[in-house]
Amino acid sequence: SMGASMDADAFSVVDTALAEHLDQFEENNLISVAWSCAVADHAAEALFSQPGVVEKWVAWDAAGKMTRSEMTQLHQWQLWLEERNSPWPRLPPPLAKKCHAAMCWQEGQPSALQRQVELALKSLLGLEPTAEVRTSQGYSVDAVVTIDGVQVAIEVDGPSHFFGRTHKPTGGTLLKRRQLQSAGW
């Protein structure tokens, strides 16, 4: 569609500008761009094929400046590279492990809506959901049920997963859905 083409064009312009001026951008801003590209599933070939990007993040972490949120975003970016089977440089194993741990750090708290869904799965369908399951990717899934021998992830997306009162999911929700599907959920 024309909208998708315009988005791709906008990402291409940003990609080229960032790649040409990589040394002028702060590491946290590059993390935000990396996460945004993962959400939009836009390659950003010019930027991420440069060897200096990952090194900037390694130095940012070594200086103790990287936040848990930034580490989580980098982990999701890393999952995206795997999803795309991208040839770009990966995070070195110590930083990748630290970013995965940041993703796993926060424990999910079941919402009232989630509990209602779990109760409905039990009482109406006779299923036995396991709540708050951590996937190997580091995502917390609201519930997992087994149907005909297949494990199925169930996400209970309340209002915080959508923009305002629309039915349009946030970038984080879209990314999680896509990455869970890519992992076989």
N, C-alpha and C positions, 0 to 999 in steps of 0.2 A: 504494500500500500504506500501511498505518498507519504503518510506520517512516519512509517518505518524507515523509508528512504531518507527523510529529513533528519531523523534521529541518527541514522548511520553516518550521514554527512556531518552532523554536529560532532559526533564522537570522533570522526576522522580528523576534523580540524583541531579539536582539543588534543588528540593523540599526537599529531605532528608538532603542535606548539610545545607540548610538554617534553617531547623527545628532543627538540631543538634547544630547550632551556632547562634541561634536567637539573643542572647544578644550582639553579635559582629557586627551586621549589623545596619547601620543607618536607621532611619525611612523613609527618602525619597527614599532610595534604596528599601526598602520593599514595598513602594507604587508602585514603578516602576515594581517590580516583580508581585505584585497583579494585576496591570493593564495588564501586559503581559500575565498572566494566563487567565484573562478575554478575551483578544483578541484571544488567542489560544484555549480557552475553555478547558483548562487543569485544573483538579481539585486541584492539590497540597494539597492533604489530610494531609500530615504530617505537613506542615507549617500552614495552615489556621485553623486546628482543635486545635491548641495551644491557650490557653487563653491570652498569652502575646502579641500577634500581635496587636490586637485592642487597648490594653492599651498603647502600644508604640505610636500609632498614636494619641490617646487622649492626651498624655503628650506632644507630638510634637506640636500639635495644641495649647495646653494651654500655651506653652512656646512662642507662636507667631511665630513659625518657618515654619508653613505650608503655601505653596504658593497656589494661586488660581488654578494653573494648577494641583498641587497635590490633591487639594480638588476635582477637576473635575474628576481626575483619580479614586479617592476613591469612588466618587458617581457612576461612571461607574462600578467599582468593586462591589459595593453594588447592583446595578441593575443586575449584573451577578449572584450574590448569589440568588437573587429572581428568576431570569430566571431558574436557576438550582434547585430551591427549596432546597437550601443547609442548612444543620443544623449548620453550623459554626456560631461563634459569629458575630453579626451585630454591626455596629457603633451605639453608644448611640444616642438617638434622637436629642440632641442639635448639635452634630457633623454631623449627617446625614443631618439635616436641613441646616446647614452651607455649606455642600458639594453640596447639591441640589441647593442652592442659587448661589454658584460659577459656577455651570454648566449653570445656567440661566443668568448669569451676562452679557455675551457678546452678543450683538445684531448682528444678521446676516445682512450683506450688500449684497443686490442682485447684482450679477455679470451681465455683459453684456450678457453672454451666458444664464444665468437664465432668464433675461428679454425676450430674444428671444424665449425661450421655452414657457414662459407664453403667449407671443403674439401668438405663433403657436397654443397653446391650445385654445385660444379664437377664433382666426380667422379660423382655420382649423376644429376644433372639436366643436366649440360653447360652450366650457366649461368656467367657471368663476373661475379661480384659486385664492386662497387666499395666498398671499406671506408671507413667514417667520412666520410660525405657530409654537408656542412653545407647545410641547407635555407635558403631565403630568410627564413624565420621566425627562424632562428638556432639551431634544433635540430640536434644531431648525430645522424644516423641510422647505425646500426651497419653496414648494407650496403644497397646498391641494386642490383637486377637488372632487366633488361629482358625482359619476357615478352610476346610477340606485339606488340611495338612500344610497350608501356606500361611506364613505370618504376614499380617496386614497391619500397617501403621495407620492410626487414626489421630488426626489433628483436629482439635476443637478450636476453631478460629473465632474468637469473640471480636468486639469492636476495635480493639487495639491493633488488629491485623489488617485493618482497612482504612482507607483515607476518608475521614469524616463519616458521613452517612452513606457513602457510595458503596458499591459492591466491588470496588477496585482494590485488590490486595496491595499492601505496602511492598517496597522492594525487598525487604528482609523476608517477608512471607513468601514472595515469589521465588526467591533464591532458595529458601529452605525446601519448598515443595519440589523444585527442579532437582536439587542435589539429592534429596531423598529418593526421588524416582530414578535418578541416574545410578544410585547405589542398589537399586533393586527393590525398594520399598513401594 
